[in-house]
């Protein structure tokens, strides 16, 4: 199974990494990114308070208090946030640390960890709003509004970014929690709701800060036009920069699953069904990811069944059957459209049969494992050469094989194909399976090709005089040089120069026929041990 790479794999690591490695990686990633984000947020507070928002520059006592309180509070907030956050995350993730399947409640909790960490950020920044507003009210009352407003704006942006960062970091955990598919009705999920919330926090709140500043400048604390322009431009810059950052992070959260789905669809379109995308999103995107994996699993199962079907009946027969299923829409008493039906059609084909010499004696004198190994090599030669000539290996009958040329797929030169296959099989058996000998018979004639049996269990085969003639020829072929006999009609109907490889051998009367049949053998048969070598028995035609 090929798993799609999770977006940001360089930071998040491989989906198959150990639980300990994943825990360390997530904790480091969250700590570093959240600390950086909160430090930047504290810097924004100072910039907004000292140089942008109205209220005048802080007096000496207030400035000293800001210089001391800001880094102290940030440090305490980082320690408290990291400690509380670690405890809040590790307890619900015991199932991941223990490498066991989570319960449904544990799965739901794992999908809300980003919200829990963000709630911790909200609490810490709310405390900062209260702390700095009180500090301003005590030391410089005129700056109370601007102090509280600066912390609210920075805290809103930081909390929004913190949620996106924590959601990104917890992707591997979400993927493990969603192994069995997405959950329904997880709190806070849904693409539309998430986008509206992020727009509200990343754009609407800072804009309301601009509105509040303008209202204050007009009604509560008059400012010069230049000061108003500075405030508006500064807050607009904050909105543009952090609004863009929030949009990019939110866009990546949506684009990542879509990109993995696109890659998976491309691979399926090119015939690679051994693919699975990570299900790491609890919104509608997660349902799409799970649906894709279910679709790919169904396609893999269908291909496996089709391959097994083709191995049992032949790939040409399997293709005909599946094609009939897609085109036959006639209703039957058995429900859906039939894959195929009983009966057959008349066709002119060439049949090739191969039968071992003295197989019973050979099997009695050797270990069964050795017999099976030799038979597999014997069958492999026949299958490869018949397939190379576009024929169909129709049946394995103990130690014999029946092959068909011209059905179910029509061949312009089925006679020539059968003769070329017979020559190649005779040569390769002599070279590659010298332990045994075989008789090969080839015949051309009219047959009925189709499905025989019962509607609940049938097989594809050909029935006719050409099949019987090939079977009779295999018996006679065991006593001629090269071990191959063919009806002369087959030689006459072969295209090109194939006839040059054959010579007439006589006109025997085959069992079951009243008239003699002109037969031929190889003009230059492969050399090998005499008929019956390796079996300890003498064979006669």
N, C-alpha and C positions, 0 to 999 in steps of 0.2 A: 504494500500500500504506500502510495506517495502522498505525503501531506503537504498542503500548500504552506508557504512560509508566512508566518504572521508578520504584519507590517511592523516596522521598527525592530526587526529581529536582531539587529546589531546591539541594541540596548537591552532588549527583553530576553535575548538568548534563544536557543533552540527549543522547540516544543517538547523534545525528549530529554531535556536536562534534568538533573536530579532535583528532588524537592529542596534539599539544603541549598544548592546553588541558586535555585529560583528564589528562595526566601531572602538570601543575602542580596541578590541582585535587585529585587523589588524594594527592599528596605533602604539600600544605598541610593537607588534612583529617586525614591520618594523624598528621602531626607535632603539630598543635594538640591533637587529642583524646588522643593517647597521652601527651603531656607533662602535660596536665591530669590524666589518670587516674593517672599515676605520682606526681605531686606530692600528690594527694589520698591515695594509698597511703602515701607517706612521712609525711603528717600523721597518718594512722591509727596508724602504727607508734609515733610519739611519744606520742600520746594513750594507747594501750594500755600502753606501757611506763611512762610517768610516773604515770598516775593510775588505771589499771585492774588490770593483772596484778600478781600478788604478787611479792615480792622487795624491797620497800621502795623509798623514794625514792633516786635515785642520789646518790652523794656529789659533792662539788664537782668533782673531777677527771673523774669519769665524765660528769657533766652538761655540763661544758665540752667534753669529747670528742664527746658526742652533738651538741651545738650546732654543732660544726665539721664533724664527719664526715658528718652527714646531708645538708646542702645540697651539700657537696663531692661526695659520692657520687652524689646525684641528678643534679647537673650533668654529671659524667663519664658516668653511665649514659645520660643523654639524648643526649649527643654521640656516644658509642660506638654506642648503639642506632640513632640516626638514620643514622649513616654506614654501619654494617654492614647495616642494614635496606635502605637505598637501593641498595647494591651487590647485596644478595641478591635484590632485586626487579627492578632494571633489566636485569641480564644475562638472566634468563629471559624478559623482556618485549621483547626486541629485535624480535621479529616484529610487535608492536603499534606500536612506534616507527617501523618501516619500512613500515607499512601493507601487510603481506602476510599470507597465510593461514598459520596456525601448523601445524606438524606435530603428530602425535598426542602425541608426547612433550612438546612445548611446551605443548599444551593441558592435559595432566595436571599439568605443573609450575605452570601459571598457576592451577589450581584448588587447589593446596596452598600458595599464597603466604601465606595467613592463618596456616596452621600454622607456616610458617617464621618469620614475624615473632613469633608467640607463643613459639616456642622461644627466640628471642633474649631475650624478656622473662623467660622462665623461667631462663635462664642468669644474667641480671643480678640477678634477685631471689635466686637460689641463692647467688650471690656475696655478696649483702647479708646473707643468713642467716649465712654463715660469718664475714664481717667483723664484724658486730655481736655475734655470739656470742663470738668471740675477744676483742673489745674488752671485753665484760662480764666474761669469765672473768679477764682481766688486771687490770682496774680495780675490779671489784666482783663477785666470784664468785657471790654470792647471787642476782644478777639474771640469771645466764646463761640459765636456762630461760625466764624471762619475756621476755628480749630475743629469743631465737631464736623463741619461739612467736608473739610479736607480728609479727615479720617474715614468718613462714610464713603466718599468717592473712591479713595485708594482701597479700602477694605472690600468694597463691592467688586472692583476689578480683580483684586488678588484672589478672592474667594471663587470667583468664576473660573479663573485660570487654574486655581488649585484643584477644582473639581475635574477639569479636563486632563490635568496632569495625572491625578490619581486614577482616573478612569483608564488612561493609557497604560499606566504602570500595572494595573490589575488585569490587563487583557489575558495573560497566561492563566490566571486564576479563573477568570470568567470562562475561558476555553475549557478548562477541566470541569467546571461546574455545569457547563452546557453540553457535556459529552453525550448525554442521552437526549439532547434536543432542547429548544428554548422553553422557558416557563411562561405560563399565561398570567397576566395581571400582576406583574412585578411593579411595585411602587416606584413612581418616578420615571418609568420608561415610556417610550413613544417618541418618534422623530419630531413630530410637530410640536409636542409639548416641550421637548428639550430645546428646540431652536427658538421657540418663543421666550423661554426662560433666559436663554443666553443673550438674546437680543435685549431683553429688559435689563439684565444686569450689566452687560457690556456696553450698551449704547443709551438706553432710556434713562438710567439713573444718572450718568454723568451729564446728560443734557438737562435733566431736571436741576442739576447743580448750577448750570449756567443760568437757567431761568431764575433760581433762587437768588443768585448773585445780582442779577439785573434788578429783581424786585427790591432787594436790600439796598441797592445803590440809589433807587428812586425814592423809597419810602422810609427806610430806617437809617441808613448810613450813607449820605450822599457822597458820590465820588466824581472826580473829573472825567471828561470824555476819554482822555488818554488812558486813565486807569481802567475804565470799563472795557476799552478795546483790548488792553493787556490781559485782563481777566478772561474775556471771551476767547481770545486767540490761544491762551495757554490751556484753558479747559478743552477747547476744540482740538488742540494738539494731543492732549491726553486721550480724548475720545478716539481720534483717528488711529493713534499708535496702538492702544490697547484694544480698541474695537477690532482693528485688523488682526491683532494677535488672537483674540477670542474667535474671530471668524475662521482664521486659518486652522486653529486647533480643532474647532468644531467641524470644519470641512474635512480635515484629515480623518476625524472619527467616522465620518460617513464615507469618504472616498476609499478608505482602507478596505473595508469589507466588500465594497463594490469592485475594487481592483482585483481582490482575490477571487471573486466570483467571475470576473471577466477572464482572468487567466485560466480558471477551471473550465469555463465554457469553451475557450479556445482549444484546450487540450482534448476535451470531449469531441469537439467538432472535427479534430484531426484523428479521431479513433482511439485516443488514450483514455480508457475508462477507469484506470487504476489511479484515481485522484480523489483527494478529499480536502476540502477547505476547512480551516479552523472556525468553529462556531464560538465567537468571542464577543457577541453583542446581544444584549437582552431586548433590543427593540425589534421593529419589523425586519431590520437587516439580519438579525440572528435567525429569524424564521426563514428568510431567504437562503441563508447559509445552510441551515439544517435541511431545507427542502432540496437544495442542490445535492447535498451528500446522499439523501435518500434516492434521488434520481440517478446519481452515479452508481450507487449500490445496485439499483434495479437493472441498469444497463450492464454492469459487470456480471450479474447473475444471468441475464439474458444471453450475453456472449458466452458464458461458461456452458450454459445449456445448449446453445447453438453449436459450440465446438464439440461437446460430447455427442450431440445428435449427429453431427457430421462425421465424427469418428466411427459411430456405430453403423450408419447407413450410407456414408459417403457424402462429401460436401456438395456435390452436384444435386443429389437427391434432397439434401437439406435445403438448398437454395430454392429448388422447385417447390418444396412444401411450404416454406415461409413466404414465397411469392404468391402462392395460392391463397394463403391466409390473408394477405393484404389486399387481394383483388376479389376474392369470393365473398360477397356479402349476402348470399342467399340464406334466408332463415331455415333452420332445421329444427327437428324435435329435440335436439341435444343442446340447444341454446345458441352460443355465438357461432360465427361463421366457421365452417370446418376447415382444418388445416389442409386436408386432402381427402380423397374419397376412394372407395374401392373401385376396381376395374382398371382397364388399361387401354392402350392404343396400339394399332399395328405399326410396326417400324421395321426397316431393314437395317440390321446391325451385324457387327462381327463379335464373336464370343471367343474368349481365350480361357482354357482350363489347364491347370497345373496340378498333377497328382504325384505324390512321392512313390518311390519304388521300395517295396518291402518295409514299410514303416512299422508294421506290427512287430516283426522280428527285431528291427533296430531298437524299438522302445523296450522290448523284453530283455535285451542284452546290456542295457546301459542304465545309469542312474537317472531318475526322473528329472532332476535338475539339469543334467546335461542335455536330455532330450528337449526340454523346454527352451534352453539356450540356443540349440541348433535350429529348432522350429522358428524361433523369433528371427534369427538371421535369414532363414529361408523365406519367411513371410516379408521381411523388410525389403529384400531384393525385388520381390514381385510387386509390392505396393509402390516402391520408388519408380520402377520402370513403367508400370501401367499409368501412374500419375503423370510421368514425364511425357507420355503420348496422349494425354487428355482422356484416358479411359477411366472407368469406374470399377474399383474392386467391390464386387457385389456381395460375395459370400466367402467366409472361411468355413469349410466343411471338413472338420477334423484335420487331416493332413493334405487337403485339396483346397484349391482357390478357384473361384469363378470371377472373371472380369468381363466387362462389357464395353464396347466401343461404338458410340453412336446413339446412346440413350443413357440418361434422360436428356443429355445435351447432344444436339445433332453435330456430326462431324462430316465434313466434305469427303475426307479420305479415311473413313473408319477402317477399311480393309488394310490400307497401308500402315495405319497406326498400330493395328493389332499384330501385323507381321514384324514391324520394327521392335515392338515390345517383346515378342516371342524370341527374336534373335538375341536381344540384349539380356533377357532373363536366362536363356540357355548359356550364354557366355559367362555371365556373372556367377551363376550357380556352380559352374565348373571351376571358376577361379576362387570364389569366396566361401563356398559351402561344399568342399570336396568330400565331406563325410557321407553325403547322401546323393542320390540321383533322383531325377524326376522325369516324367513324361509330360510333354506340352502339346496340346491340341488346339487348333484354331479353325473356326468355321464361320461362314457368312451366309445369312439367309433371313427370311421373314420371321418375326417373333411378335408376341404381344408383350409390351412393356408397361408395367403399372403396379398397383398395389393389390396384394392378395392376402387373405386372412379374414378377420372379423373387424367390424367397425371400431371395436375397442382395442384391437391389437392386430396390426398388419405390417407387412414389409414390402419394400420395393424389389421387384425381380423381373426377369424376362423368361417367357415360356415359349418354346417352339422347337422346331427340328434342328435349328442351328446350335442350340444348347446341347441337345442330345448328341449331335454329331461330334461336337468338341469333346464331350465326355468319352465317346467311343474312341476317338483318335488318341486320347492320352494313353489308353491301354496299349494301342498299337505302337505309339511313339517310344515306349520304353524299350523296344527292341531294335530301333534304328539308330545309326550314327547321329550324334547331336541331340537325340531325344526329342525331336520336334516333327510333328506331322500336321499338315494344313490341307484344307480342301483347295483344289485348284481354282475354284471360283474365287476364293479370296485373293489368290495371286493375280488372277485376271482383272479383278476390280480395283486393285491397288494402283494408285497414280504414280507417275514418275518412273524411275528405274528400279523400283523395289523388286520387280519380277526377276531381275538379274541374279538375285540372291538365292533363288529357288530352282529346283529341278523336280520333274515328275518322278514319283516313286511307285506308281502302280494304280490299280483300280480295284481295291478290296470292296467287298459288300459289307457295309457296317451293320452291326446287329440292330434289328428293328427296321431295316430297309430291304426292299426287294431288288433295287437296281444298284449296280456298282457305283462307287464314288471315286472320281479321279483325285488323287492326293499328291502332295509334294513334300519334299524335305529340303533341308539346307544344302546348298551347293558346296559350301565350305564349312562344315560343322566344327564347333570347338572341340579340341582334343581333351580327353580326360580318361579316367578309368573306365573299363567296360561296364555295360549296363549291369546293375546289381552290385557293383563294387561297394564295399563298406557295409553291406547288409548281411552278407553271408548266405544269400539265397540266389537262386537262378530264376530270372523272370522270362516269360515267354509272351509273345504277342497274342 
